[in-house]
Amino acid sequence: MKADKRLFILALDGTPYSLLKRLMDEGVMPNLKKLIAGGSFHSLNSVQPPLSSVAWASFMTGEKPAKHGIFGFIERDPETLNWFVPKADRLRAPTLFHILSELKQRVFVMNVPMTYPPPKVNGIAICGFLGSDIARGTYPPAVGSFLKAKGYVIDADVEIAKKDLNRFYRELQRVLEKRIEMMWHFYDQETWNFFMTHIMETDRLHHLFWKYFEEDSQPFAGMFRDFYGRIDRLLGEVSAKIPEDSALMLLSDHGFTRLKLEVYLNRWLAENGYLFYESVPPKSLRDMHPFSKAYSLYPGRIYVNLKGREKKGSVNPGLEYERLCGELSEKLLKIRDPQGNPVIKEVRRGYEVYGIPNEINEPIFVDPLKLGAVPDLIALPYEGYDLKGVLWHSTVFDQTVFNGTHTVDDAFLFVKNFPLNLVPESIDRIFNPILAFFND
Ligand SMILES: [Zn+2]
């Protein structure tokens, strides 16, 4: 291994390949266009489900969810029916940041989702959006106090968008500018081998501004383009700052599309006689009635209320379980939105999508009692439907201020001075090329 290997990674959360092509064609991103002429630019798939915490966990471990242990933003403990938010301490596979640190590479990692609590790297780690206070979100800890004093924040406050989209845009700009300023501050401190910064603001922009961009509705469509204009100037700064022969990688973790409708699966389960509550409205899963047959967690994960696994389990493993899974799958596929369009494209067993957990060593018969966090079923929607997991909502379908949603395809990968024997198909396949680069 050569001591002077250098890789600079800039991650743009949720930026679609097709969007970048369009913005280059429209002249919004001249620096990107210039960069791309000197490297290779590809579309990339996310993992299922295409959520930032799951996809970045796959990026940093090279594994699918069943192996790295992150399935969504929320998990339940079946024995207590308590909810919790899985964080980096739940990762069950070693990360790039740890491995490269062990290889004595100097590592800087900023704002990548699923890095809270921050990894103890040979360098600096600044947590991503599951951390709440930056003062406690860095390694070494002194970096956190410094960032806090500088006015750095982990994430823009999406609550602002519900009241005032103009103000939210200014908030996004403020958060982005501070991140860029601090990124260069640390970049200039020393020669890093692995330097990675994650921009979350693109994803936030898309969730709130996507329909305006799509409809070319002003002033928000213009603001959307201006935001990417700033991202492009950042790429210009990157090109100017990093050494000519340094390896460069730009990537996103999922694509984006117009959000047609939010779909509240627990409401659907309740209306169809699969989910009951002991009190209404229920405050948590613990208020689920023992008669319940199934419940759902975001996005589209369906758990059978299985005897021997769930606290109030009512469904027997074996024939009853299999029948219920079959029945639910059939009925879910028949859901129609108020316009009569089908909503669910496919229903699959959770282990087919997430992978089989380590606890199961006989994949011919997957014992549902051993599935752990892997859902029994996963509903995969047609593009534009967001399968919500909140327990109580007054309707099955709804529309809110959010108007963009994730897609599993149409993420992107750009590399320059970085060897790729094969173009990675999905975000979990970039891990090995990065390790190979540093081990070469
Ligand atoms: Zn998002």
Boltz pocket constraint, residues with backbone or C-beta under 6 A from the ligand:
constraints:
  - pocket:
      binder: B
      contacts: [[A, 14], [A, 52], [A, 203], [A, 204], [A, 207], [A, 406]]
      max_distance: 6.0
